[in-house]
Amino acid sequence: MGLLTALLSGLLFGIGLMVSGMANPAKVLGFLDIAGRWDPSLAFVMLGAIAVASIAFRFSKRRKKSLLGLPVQIPAGTTVTRRLVLGSAIFGVGWGLAGFCPGPALVTLGAGFPKAWGFVVAMLAGMAIFELVERVKLRRQPT
């Protein structure tokens, strides 16, 4: 049941990204170009997503288990670290240069847009490099 729920949730999310324009790099770059021909339409998509997520988080905080009977896990961290800021900056620069972020890139790849391949390959390479760096850092820590 959990796998089916994940599949349906992913499909719904992907359809939402396509319908809203979040998976269209030209639309995203138009939204990010506030000094040029700014297209504010994605701001409404983001505000709608924030509203829905806020309601869902508020509802889930009152429950101990999800609708599928699994424990509700809400991140408790509130500390802004250098690592968080740096990661956010890298994410933002990548989004601004390519017009893709991970979710929409995978959606457009699945929808058959060949331009997404370059982004997805670079994203996977970045993830692999990060994993290697983390492993090296763990090995260097004194035990």
N, C-alpha and C positions, 0 to 999 in steps of 0.2 A: 504493500500500500504506500509506503514511504517513497519508493522509487517512482511510482505512478504520479504521486503528488509533486515530486521534484520535476518530473518531465512536464506535467501540465503547467506548473508554475513557470518553468523556463520558457515554454512555448508562449504563454500569456505575456511574459516579460518581453520576449523577442518581438512579438506582434506589436506590443505597445511601443517599443523602440522604433520599429519601422513606421507605424502609423503616425507617431509624433514627430518624426523627422530627426530624432536623435541619432539614427544610424546613417544619416546622410552627411558626409563630411563637408560638403559645400554649405549646408544649412548650419552646421556647427561652427564652421569658420566664419560665416556671416554673423552668427550670434557673438562670437568672440571678438569681432572687429569693431570695437566700440568707437574707434577714431575714424572709421571709414563709413561704409554703407551698412550700418548696424541693423541686424534683424532680431528684434526683441521677442519673437514668437516662442523661442525655446524657454524663455524665462517663465512663461505661463505653464509650460510642461513641468518645469522644475518646481514651481510653486505648488502645482497640483500634486506632484509626487511627495513633496514635503508635508502637505496637508494629510494625504492618505497615510503616510508613514507615521506621522504624529498620532493619529487616531489609533493606528495598529499598535504602536508602542504603548500608548496609554492603556489600551485594552489588555495587552499582554502582561503588563506589570501587575495587573490584578489577579492573574491566573498563575498557578504553579505548573500547569501542563498545557501543552498546545492542543489544538483540536484533534490531533492524531495521537494524543496521549504521551507525547515526548516532553521532557522538561523544557521549560522556557528559559533560554539563556540570553540575557541582555548584557552587553559589555558594560563593565562598571568603571573603566578607566576614564579619567578626566584630565590627566596630565598632558600638557603640550610639551613634547620633547624636541630636541634638535633633529633627531631621526624622523619624527613625524613631519616636521616642517620641510625637511629636505626631500622626503618621499613625496609629499604633496606638491612641492615645487617641480620635481621631475615629472610627476603625473600631469600637472598643468601644462608644462612646456611641451610634453609629448602630445597632449590633446590639442594644444594650440597649433603645433606644427603639422600634425597629420589629420586633424579633424576627427580622429577616432579615440575612444577609450576602450578598455578591454571588452565590456559587454557588447556595445554596438559593433565592434570589429568582428567578434565571433558571429553575431547575427548576420552581418553583411557577407561574411565568408560563407555561412550556411545558405544564404540566399543567392550565392553565385556571383558575387562581385569580386573580380580578380584583384582590384587595387587593395583589398583588405589583406591579401597574402603577405605583402611586405611588412605591414604593421604587425600582423600576428607572428611572423617569424622573428621580427625584432623584439616583440614582447616576450616570446618564449625564450629567446637568447638572454634577455635581461633578467628574466626569472631564474634561469640556470646560473648565470653569473652571480646573482644575489645569493643563491643557495650555496655555491662554491665558497664565496667570501665568508658566509656565516659558518660553514664547516671549518674553514681555516681559522677563524677567530675562536671557535670553540676548542680546537686543538691547542691553540696557543695559551689558553687560560690555564693558570696553575690549578692543580687538583688538590 
